[in-house]
Amino acid sequence: MSHRITMLGTGLIGLFYTQTLHGKRGRDRVDLVYSRSAERAEAFARDNGVPRTSTDLEQAIADTATDTVVVGLPNHLHEEAIALCARHGKAVLCTKPLARDADEAKRILDTVEGAGIFAGYLEDLAYTPKTLKAVAAVRAGQIGDVTWARSRETHPGPHSAWFWDAKQAGGGAIIDLGCHCIEIIRSYMGKENRPVDVMCWLDTMVHPIEAEDNAIALIRFESGAIGQFEVSWTFRGGMDLRDEVAGTEGTIWTNHFLRTGFEMFSSGEGGGYVAEKAESASGWLFPVGDEVAELGYADMFADMFDALDEGRPPRETFYDGYVVNAVMDACYRSGKSRAWEPVELEWRGGAAPRLAREKRTWDGKTVIKEEQMPDGRRKLIVKDEATGEFADVVTA
């Protein structure tokens, strides 16, 4: 089945979304683009092969020639746009974050569920090819039980003015980048694994703004595993996207951007676009082969429209967006209190099993670790539970 789409927004995210839809799955097309500026809408339509434009939000959403609405608008406009989708019975796909805080996200979730419309959360970095393969390996048990996951996104700051306004955006680097990191971490932990509480440091270190431009957080999960994210709007040198996940039987590292094996030196002659957030067109550069694929857009939209066609939920739902907002709210509370803060949400994910400590014995003693020595012999570190003493044991 092919879909005709109303694209709300003509910024960078609307451009990436439209390029993806027109370039990969192919049969789905943006038929109408909305912008508050007629000039921007017309330029976007001309450059991207979109036949129609609108400067009226409700008219664009209600248009009878389209069946799906993609919300690529600033955060403070999401709730209004999605309420209009519900009113007019349109399937809706919303860019990240779902909302500015968990209360707003919950109202949005209740609205789409009450209307019975299809709703998908456009969290592209949960769909990068490397993430999908890594999550599949984790789900298959290849690294054992997950104990720790870390996600990092840093760059020199967002492109549009509204991002820098805490009232319109809902926050700073946490809202902009932390939402990606949280959902990547949840993908590794398992969606049934409830985020319990958060410890967060945040600060405004460089920019003259009210919102935070740097943050680091720890997220404790019901299983006992820990998530960690690092976000920055002051990192120089481009965009750094890296994730790590560790388990009882293995480790996975992924690097999605900046240093991915494509390196080029240029004097700057004939220089042009290199990659999103690149700060230079000369010197050593790190281009990206297929940007919309590397950032997850292609697989994300394929899942969204396949789910819509098949009558199933997508991998990323509005409920997931709500959970992410609840975790970010806890981050902001922790940043103020400088203490662990609970994640407050209406949980639907069931209960996750607790991490179980491995228990092996040797000669009646508990084995803590086993390793091979340079001469080929095995070394055990053991604990005598009766005395509490630790000892090294070398075996043939």
N, C-alpha and C positions, 0 to 999 in steps of 0.2 A: 504494500500500500504506500502511496506517496502522500506527502503532507504539504499543505500550503501554510506558510508561517507569517505571522505578524511579528516583526522585530521591534521591540521598544528600546530605543537608544542607538546613538550613532557614534559612541566613543570607541575606545580601543577594544573593549570586550564585545561590543556589538559587531565590530569589524572582524575580530577573530571568529566569532560565532558564525557570521555570514560566510566568511571564506571557507570555514569547515563544512558547513552545510552544502555549499555549492561545489566544493571540491572533492569530497570523499564519498559519502553515501550516495550523493548524486541525485537521486530521485526526489528528495525533499528540497523545496525552494522557498526562499524568502520572497513573498509576494507583495508585502507592504512594510514600509519602514516608518516609524514614528520618531519625531524629534520636536522639541519645543521651537526649534528654529527651522523655518522653511528652507533657508539657504543650506543649512547643514543636511537636512533630509534629502534635498534634491541632489547635492553633491555626492552623498553616500549612495543614493540610488543609481546615479549615473556611473559611478566608479565600480559598483558591484552587481550591476545587471538586475536591479530590483525595479519592477515596473511601476509601482505606485508609492506615494508618500502621503503622510498625514501629520498635522500639527495638533490634532484633537485626540487626546488620550482615549476617551471612551469610544469615540468613533472608530479608532484604529483597532481596539480590542473587539468591538461588536461586529466588525466587518464580516459579512456572510461568506465571502470568498476564501477566508482562511479558517483553519480548524485548530491551530495551535498558536499560543502566544509565548514568546521568549522575552523575559524581563531582564534587560540589560541596563537598568536605570540606577541612579544613585540610591543608596540604602534607604533614605528617608521616604522614597516614593514606592517602595516595594509593596507595602500593605495596601495602599490605595489601588495600585495596578492589579494586584491579585484579587482584591475584593470585586473589581470590575470583571475580571475573568470568571469568577464564581457567579456573578449576576447574569452573565451572558453565556454560561455553560461552556466555556472554552478550556481545553487542556492547557496547562500552564507549566512552563519550565523557568525557574528563577535562578539567577546567578547568585554566587556566594557573596557575603553571608546572607542567610535568609532574612535576617532582621537586625535591628540595632541592639536589641536585648532579648532575653528569653520571654518576657511578657508579650512583647510584640510578636515574636515568633510563634508563641502559643496561640495568639489570636488568629494569625495567618493560617496555622495548621487547622484550627477549628473551622475556619471559614471554608477551606477547600474540602475538608471531610464532610462538613454539613451540606455542601453543594454536590458532593459526589463526583467531583471532576478529577481527572488525572493530574497529578502534580509531581514534578521531578526537580530535585535539588542539583543545580549545575556546579558540582564540586570537581573541577577538572583534574586537579592533582591526585585525586583518588583513582583516576583512570589512566594515568601515564602507563605506557607499555611495560616499563620496568616495575612499577608498583603492582600492576595486575599479575605479572609473573611471580613477583616476590610474595604477594598475598596468597596466591595459589600454592606456592611451596610451603608457606606457613600453615595453611589450612590442611595440607596433606600430611603434616607432621614432620616435615623434613628438618626442622630445627628444634623439635621437641616442644615443650611448654614455653610460651613467650614469657620472659621475665622483665624485659626492658625494651622500650622503643623510643627513638629520638627522631625528631623532624626539625629541619632548619630551613628557613626562608629569609634571605636578607637581600636588600638592594638599596639604591640611593633614594628611593621614595617614589610614590605614585605619580601618574601623569596628569590627573585632573584636579582642579582646585577643590572640588567638594570633598575629596578624600581627607584633606587637611583640616576640615571643619568638624570638630568632634560632635556638634549638634546634628549635622546632616549624616555623618558616617556612623555615629554611635561610639566612637573611640578612635584609636590610632592604629599603630602597627599590629596590635593584637586582633582587632576587628578585621583589618585588611589581610594579614598574613597568618595570624594564629588560627583562623578558621580552617585554612588549608591543613596546617600541621595537626590540629586536633583530629580531623577526620582521617588523615593518613594513619595516625597512631591508633585510632579506633578500628580501622581496617585490619591492622595487625593484631590488636588485642582480641578482636571478635566483637560483633555488635551486641552480643548477649552479655558482655562484660561491662558492668556499670561503672562509670567514672564516679568515684566516691567523694574525693576532696582534692583541693588544689593549694599549692604554695607558689606564689608568684612575686617576682621582682619586676617593676617597670619604672621607667624614668623618661623624662624629656631632656635629652643630653645635648642636642645640637640645634634643633629648629625652634624658632620663636612661635610655638603653637601651644595650645592647651592640652592636646592629646599626647600620649606617649609615643616616642620614636624608637624605643628599644624595650624589649621584655624577654624574660626567661621564666619558664614555669615548669613545675613538676605536677603531674596528675596521677593520683593513686587510684588504682582500679580494684574492683571487688575481689578479683582473683589474687591480689597481692602484688601484681606486676605494677611497674612504674612507667609512665610516659613522660617525656621531656621535650619541650620545644624552645627554640631560640628564634626571635624575629627582630628585624632591624630595618629602619628607613634611613640609616646613616652609613651602611656598608658601601664602600667605594670599590668600583671595578666591575660592575655589572650585577647580574642576579645569580645568587648562589642557592640552589635547591638540592639538599642532600637529606637522605633518610638512612637510619640504621635500625635493625631489629635483632635482638639477641634472645636465644632460647637455651634450654638445657642441653640441646644436642647440636647447636649450630648458630651461625651469625650471617646476616645479609647486610651488605652495604650497597646503596644506590646513589648515583650522582646523575641528576636529570638535566642540569644546565651548567654553564660556565666552563667546567673542565670535564668534557665527555668524550675526549679523543679526537675532536676536530679543532685543530689549531692552525692559525694562519698569520704570517707577518706581512704587514703592508706599510708602505711609506705614506699612505693616505691618498695617493693618486687615484682618482676615480672612485673615492670612497662613498659608500652609501649605507643602507640599513644592514646591520650585522645580526642583532638579536634583541629581543625585548630587554630594556633597561641597560643595554650596552652604553658605555660612556665615551667611547672613542671609535674612530674609524681608521686609526693608524696605530702602528706598533704591533705587539702580539695580540691577536684577536681570537675569540672563541665563538665562531658561528655555530648555528644549529641547523642540521640538515633539513628537517621538516618540522617547523616550529609548532604548528597546531597539533601534529601527531605526538611530538615529544612532550607537550604540555597536557595531553590527555583529551583534547577536544574531540578528536575523531572517534575514539572509543566511547566517549561520554554520550555523544549524540546518537551513535549507533545503538547503545543500550537504551537510551530514552525512547527513541521511536520504535525500536523492536518491542520494548515493554508495552508501549501504548498499543501497538498492533496486536500483541499477544494477550492483552488483558491482565498483565501481571505488574507488580511494583518494580520500579527500576532499582538498581543497586543503591542509589542515593535518593532518599525520599525527603519530603518536608519534615517528617519526624526526625530524621538524622540532622537536618538543619537546626531544628529546635534544640536537640541535645547539644550541638556545638555551641549555640548561643548560651545555653545554661552553663557550660564549662567556662566560656569567656566571661560571663557575669561573675563566676566564682573567682576568676583571675583578677578582675578589677577589685573585688572585695578584699582579696588577699593582698593586693598591692597596697591597699590603704591600711589594713590591719597589721600587716607583716606577720601573719599567722596562717595556719592551714584553715581554709574555708570550705564548707560543704558545697557540693554541687546540688542545687535545688531544682528538681524537675519531676514531672510525672513519668515514671519509668515504665516502659513496656517490654523491656528486653529479657525478662526472666532472671535467672540466677546463674552465675558463672562458677565453675568449680575452683576451689582454692588451690594454689600451687602446693604440690606435695614434695617434701624433702626426700631426696634419694637416700635409701638406707641399705648399705651393704656392710658385711662384717668379714673380718679376717681373724682367725684364732680367738674368737669371742670379743673382739674389739671392733668399734665402728670405723669404717674406712671413710676418711674425709676426702682424699684425692689419690689418684694413681697416675704415675708418669713414667716415661722411659728415660733412662740415663744414657749418656754418650757411649758407654761401653756395652750397651744392649741390655743391661739388667733393668728390672722393674723396681720402682720405689713407691712404697705406700706411706701415706701419712695417716696414722690411726689415732683413735681416742679411746682410752680405757674409761668406760662410763662409770665404773665403780669409784675410781680415784680422781677422774677429771683430767688426767695427764694425757698429753699429746706426745707421739713418738714417731720417728722415721724407721721404716722397716725396708731393707733391701732384699729382693728375692732374685733368684736366677732367671 
